[in-house]
Amino acid sequence: MSYPLCYNRNHIMIRVKIQYRDMTEKQCKKFWLDYPEEDCKGRKYTDPDILDAVWEDWNNGSGRECTLFKKLEVRSMMVGDYVSILRPTVASVWHECLAIGWRINVPWEEVLGNAPKQDFSDISPEDVSKALVNKLNQDVWWERMIKNNDIVWEDHEALSRN
């Protein structure tokens, strides 16, 4: 995430849990953080925004390691680890960290290790490349919108309807 999450005590918070693939739920019970639901200008953070922030907060060398991560002295997140995003009005959604991006809506039984992991061996390098380029183009577009226009997508939709 190229812009820091800002914090306002009046904001609704999103609870995020981290589950390492090689540790039990009990061993990871302290691995949680709260993030604001929206930024200082009222733009709601998306799950990708939150996942980007968690990745930076929970990885040594990112320059944005969170206090809890440093205090617990645990390893950085890695491929195969899981992140749960729990919004106040939506059921918890588990995400699996992939080599590029995240797998969304991972079943809890799989997170616990009680169900087989989904196999992605049939995904071609071309598919991965295409997805990465698409994601990078979206990120560049979004950053230009924020920087140049100081508006959010909802504002853009409202303007285009008028």
Secondary structure as GFF3:
##gff-version 3
##sequence-region A 1 162
A	DSSP	beta_strand	13	19	.	.	.	ID=ss1
A	DSSP	beta_strand	32	36	.	.	.	ID=ss2
A	DSSP	alpha_helix	47	57	.	.	.	ID=ss3
A	DSSP	alpha_helix	67	72	.	.	.	ID=ss4
A	DSSP	beta_strand	82	86	.	.	.	ID=ss5
A	DSSP	beta_strand	93	97	.	.	.	ID=ss6
A	DSSP	beta_strand	102	104	.	.	.	ID=ss7
A	DSSP	alpha_helix	108	112	.	.	.	ID=ss8
A	DSSP	alpha_helix	125	144	.	.	.	ID=ss9
A	DSSP	pi_helix	145	149	.	.	.	ID=ss10
A	DSSP	alpha_helix	153	161	.	.	.	ID=ss11
###
